Amino acid sequence: MIRLLLFLSFANLAVGSECPIGWTFNAETSSCYAISARLFTFDESVQYCNSIGGKSVSIDSYSERDALVAITNNTFLQPWLGARRNTTTNRFYNLDGSYFYTLMWTTNEPSVNGDCVTFKRATPPGLQVTQCYQLQPAFCKQTPALCNSAVLGGPTTWSGTFQSPGYPVQYYNNLDCRYLINSPNNTFITIMFYPFVIEEWYDSVEVYEGNSTSFYDYIGTVSSYNMARGFESSGNVMNVKFKTNYAITDKGWLATWKAKKDMPTITQTGTNGTLVSPNYPNNYDSYDEQVYQVSVAWGMQVNLTIDDFRTESKYDYLNIYNSSVQSNSTLVATLSGALTVPWNWVSPRSYLSMKFVSDGTLQYKGWHAIWNYC
C-alpha cells in the first residue's frame, strides 16, 4: 500500500477526536500539533508548550520532517523546535532526549547565528539556527490517546473480545498498546487472533505471561504467515502488547479470549470403571471443561453405557470421541439436555475419550457412565 493512500485513508478517520480542541492530528506521525498565534522567545515557547499539555516539537524521523512541511504551510514565521546548541560541546541536541538528525539542516546550516533552532518549510525544508531571544511561534506536540489499551476481564468474567485501534478500517503508526487480561482464580487463558492483518516484521503483537513484557514471561508472537494465532497462559493473567512503527499500517486484528479451569484429564485403564460429571450427583459448576480418557488391552474394545444424563440443552454437552484426540474428525456423538437413557456405544478400538463442557448459565446434576472391555 503506497503511503499516499495510507494518508488519505487516515484523513477520513481523523475527525478531530484524536486530539484536544485547538490541536491538529497528523496521520503520518500519529501525533497532535499546535502552532501558537502568539510569539515567544525560545525559552518562553518551551514553557508555553508544557502549559498546554505538550512539548516543543523535536523531529524524530524524516517522515515527520515531511509532515511538518504540510502542517506549517500557512505559517508566515518559522516556529521554534525543541532543539538547541550545547555551548560547551558546540553540538545540537533535542530537549526530549531523542536522536538529533544532523542531516536535517537546511542549506548553509548550521550557522553561528544563534544557539536555538526553528523549522524552515521552504525548499529544501529543514532546521535553521536562530537567536534564542527572537520572537517566533511556539510549535507544540503531544501524543494522542490512540491506543485502546485496557484492563480486561475480572474475577467473574470468563470470556471477551478486544481489537486493535481503528479495526476493521486501519490502525495508526507509532502505537505501543497494552491489553492486560485477568480471569477468575484457578483458571488459565486461551486467546485467538482472527482476523489478523498487520505489516509483518515491522508491526507486532506479542503475548506474555502475567503483567509483564519480560523475555522470561514471553509466550509468543502472533503471525499471519503461519498458524501462530492462538496462545495459552499457565495462569489467570495475560498481557498483550501491540507495537507499530512509523510507516505502513493495515486493518488490524480481532482477539477473542476465554478463561478455562485448570482441570487435569481423568484417565482410566483396566477392565471396567465409572465416569461422572464434576460434582455428580450434585450440580456441575459453570465453565467446566473436563476431558476423560479410557483405554483397555490391545485388541479389545470399550463398551460405554450412560445410565443417567441431564444437562442444559445445547449449551452444556458431552462429546464422545473414537480416539484419544478430541477433534471434529474423531467426534462420534454430542449429548445434551434430557437424554433418553441408557445410551450405549462400543468403541472401534481399544480406547476412547470424552469431553464435558458447561457454560455460565444453568447447571444440572450432569451424568453417570459405566464402561467395561469387550
N, C-alpha and C positions, 0 to 999 in steps of 0.2 A: 504494500500500500504506500503510495507516494505521500510525502509529507504535506503537500498542498491539500490533498483530500482529507488527511487527518485533521488539519487545522480547520477546514471548512466544516467537518463533521462536529468538531468540538464547539465551533462557533454557534451552531444550532443549539447546543446543550447549555451554553453559558448564558443564562438568562438573568444573571445578577445575584443569584442566591449563593454563589460560591464565596463572595467577598462582602465585607461590610459596605454600607452606603458610602459613596464617595471614592471607592476603590475600583480598579478595573482588573478583571480576570484575564490572564493570558494563557490560552490552552497549550501553547508550545512549551512553556516553562512550568505550568500548573501553579502559578503564583499570582498574588494580588499586588497591584502597583498603584501608587498615588503620587502625583506631582503637585506641589503646593502652589497656590496663587500668590502667596507672599514670597518675598526674597529674604534670604538668610546668609550669614557667613557660614563657613563650613561647620564650625562647632555648633552653631545655632541650628543648622539643618539636622545634625545628628540628634540633638535634643528634641527637635520637633518630631522626627520620625518615631522616636521612642515614646513620645507623649501620646501619639495616636495609635499605639499598639503595633508598631512595625519596627523596622530598622533601615538604615541607609542602604541603598542598593549596592551590593558587591556582585560583580558579574562572575558567575561560576561556570560558564560554558560559552562556546562560540554560538550555540543556538540561542542562548539568552541575549547575547550581544545583538544578534539579528532581530530578535523580538523587540528589543528596546528601541530600535530604529523606528518601528511602526508606532510604538507607544508614545514616543516623543515627537511625532510627526507635526503636531500643532503647537509645539513649544518653541517660542522665539529664542529664549535664553537657554544656554546649556545647563542642565541640572547637575547638582552635586552627586557624586558617587561616594560610597563608603570606603574610600581608599586614600591613603596619604603616604608621604615620604618619611622614612625613619632618618632623621637628620644626622644620626650617629653613623649608620652604615650606608646612608645615601640610597637605600633600597626602598621601593614602594611595597606596601602591604595592604591587604583588606582588613577592615576593622573587625569583621566577624571571624577572622582566622582562616577563611577559605583560601584556596590557592590563588595567587595573583598571576594572571596571564600576561607575561611581559610582551607577547606578540600582538596584543590588542591595542597598542598605541596607534593613534592616527599619524599622519605624515609629519615628519620632523619632531616627533616626540619620543621620549620625554625631554622637555627643555628644562632650563634652570629657572623658568619664570614662575616660581611658586613651589609649594610643597603639598598641595591638595589636588584633587582630580575631579574633573567634570566629564560629562558624556557628550561627545560631538556626533551628531547624527549625519552630517553631510558626508558625501563620498570622499575618501573612504571613512566609514564610521569607526569610532574608537575612543580611546581615552586621551584626554588632554590635560596637561598640567595647568593649574590655575592658582592664583594667590588666594590663600585661605581667608583673607579678610574681604574678598569681593562678595557682592550680593548676588546670589543665584537662587533658583528654585530648589527646594528640597525634593529629593527623589527617594520615595519610601517603598518598602517591600514587606510583605508578610505572607506566611504560609497559610492558605485557607484550610478549612476543615473538610478536605475532600475524602479522607478516609472515613468509612463507616465502621471503624473499629468498635468492638463491643465485648462486653462480658455476657456470655450466653448460658442458657440452661439454669441450673439451680438444684437444690436438694429434692425437689419434687417434679423436675422436668426430665422427660425420658427421650425426647427427640426434638429436632428442629432443623431449620434451613437458614443459610445466610449466603451472601453473594458479594462479588466484587463491586466497588463503586461504579455506578453507571451501567451495570448489567441490565438488559442484554444489548445495549447500544454500543458503549465503548467506555473503558476505564481511562484514567488520567496518567500522565507521566509523573515521575518523581514521587511515587507513593511509598509509604512504609507503614502498612496497616497491620494490626494485630487483632486476633479473634480468640478470646480465652473461653473455652467451653468447660463448664462444670456439670457433672451428673451426680445422681444420688450416691450415697456411700455404698461401698461393696459392689460397685459396677465398674465396667470399663467402657470405652467409647470407640465406636466404629464410625468412619467418615468416608463419604464417596463424593468425588468431584465430577459432575456431569451436568450440562456440557462444560467443556474446558477448552478455551481458545485464547492463548496469550502469545506474546512474542517470545518464543523459546530461546533459551540460553541467556537472554538479557533481562527478562522479567521472570519472576519465580514465585512459587507458592511452596513453602516448607512447613512441615508438621513436626511438632515437638511434644515430648512427654512433659506433663506438668506445666507450671507457669514459668517457662524457661525458653531461651533460644540458644542454650549452650550446646556445643558439639556433643557432649556426653548424653544429652537428652534428645538428640536428633532421631526422628523416626523415619523420615523420607521426604523426597521432593516429588511433587506432582508433575507428570509429564503427559503431553498429548501425543508423543511419539510411540508410547508403549502402553501397557496396561497398568502403569503405576498411577492409578487414580483413586484407589481405596486403601485406607490405613486403619490401624488399630492401636489403641493405647493399652498400657498394662494397668493403669489406674483410672481414677474418675476425673482427671483434669488433663486437658489437651490444649496446646497453643498452636495457632495457625498464623504464619507470617507471610504477607503478600507484599512484595517489593518490586517496583518498576524503575526503569532507567529514564533517560531524558528524551527518548526518540519515539519509536513506533509503538502503538498500542493496538488492542483488538477488542472484541466484545466482552471477554472476561469469562467468568465461571459462576456456577451454582454449586454449593456444597450442602449435602444432606447428612446429618449426623444422628446417631442413635446410641442410647445407653443400653448396655446389656449386663445382666447379672453374671457374676463370676460363678458359674455352676459347672463343676467338673463333670465330665462324661461318666455315666453309670455303666459299668461293664460287667457282664455276667457270662460265665462259661460253665461247662459241665453237661448234665443230662436234663435238668429242669430248673425252673425258677419262677419268681414272681416279680412283676414290674408294676409300679403305680405312679400316678402323677404326684407332684410335690404336695405334701400335707395330707394326702388321701387317708381316710375318707372325709377329712375336713376340706374346706375350700382351698384351692390353689391360690397363689399370690398373683398380683399384677406383674406384667412384663417378665414372666418366666420364659426361659429358652433352654430346655433340658434335652440333652442328647443321651440315647441309650444304645448300647452295643451288645449283641448276643452272638455267641459262636459255640458250635458243638464240634464233635470229632469230624475229621475229614471224611467225606463220603456220605455223611448223614445230612439230614435236613432239619430245619427248625419249624415246629408246629406251634403257631401262635394263636391264642384264643383270648379275646377281650370279653369279659363277662359283666362288666359294669362300665357305663360311659355316660357322662353328662358334662357338656361344656357350653360356653356361649356360642351360639350358632354363627358360623362364618369367621368370627374374629379370634376364637381360641380353638386350636386344632392340633391333631396328632398326625404327623406324616409317617408313613411306613415305607421303608426302602429295601430293595433286594440286594443291597450292598452295604459295606461299611462306610461308604462315602455318600453323603447326602447331596443329591443333585437332582435336577429335573429329569435327567435321563434314567435315574435309578428309582424314581418315585413310583410306588405301587398304588398307594391309596392315601387320601386325605380325609380323616374322620373328624366330624364336628357336630355340635348340637346334641339332640336327644337320639343317640344311635340305638337301633334295634339290636339287642344282644341275645345270644352270643354272636360275635363276629369272629370268623376263623380264616386263617391264611397259612399256607405252608410255603416256606422259602424254597427257591430252586437250588440253593447252595447251602453250605454249612454255616451261613452267617446272615444276619440282617441288622438293620439299625432303625431307630425311630427318633423323631424329634417332636417335642411338645412345645408349643408357643402360645402365650396368652398376651392379651393387650391390657390396657389400663382401665377398662370399664367394669363389666360384670364378671364375677368369679363364681364357679360352681365346685362341686366335690371332685370333678375330674374323672379318672378312670382307673380300672384294675385289670391287669392282664396276667395270664399264666402261659408258660411255654415249656415244651419238652422236645427231646430229639426224636426223630423217627426215620 
